[in-house]
Amino acid sequence: MASFEDFSKLDIRVGEIIKVEFFDKAKKPAYKLWIDFGDEIGRKKSSAQITECYHEEELIGKQVLGVVNFSPRQIADFMSEVLVLGVYSDKGVVLIQPQQPVKKGDKLG
């Protein structure tokens, strides 16, 4: 069983998606995301299997939550630097977002 101390090791921040491309080399349908986490963290990349619920153009400007302190992971020819958080639903993966706009880089508390 995970402890609260285990959870507190995760650095989960709010970022804004600034660029999206279809990831044609991924094994499962995915997008390449470029996310701005503000001045402290900067811009990071992620691969996200969210194609069933989102079109590329609607993702630009969307705020998302991401784990920014995992080790980078090579996915095909793309280095994914953060894990974008989502919920597995019957429709596909639905992104977790703040209910109201917040500052880029704000930390989940």
Secondary structure, 3 states (H helix, E strand, C coil): CCCHHHHHCCCEEEEEEEEEEECCCCCCCCEEEEEECHHHHCEEEEEECCCCCCCHHHHCCCEEEEECCCCCEEECCEEECCEECEEEECCEEEECCCCCCCCCCCECC
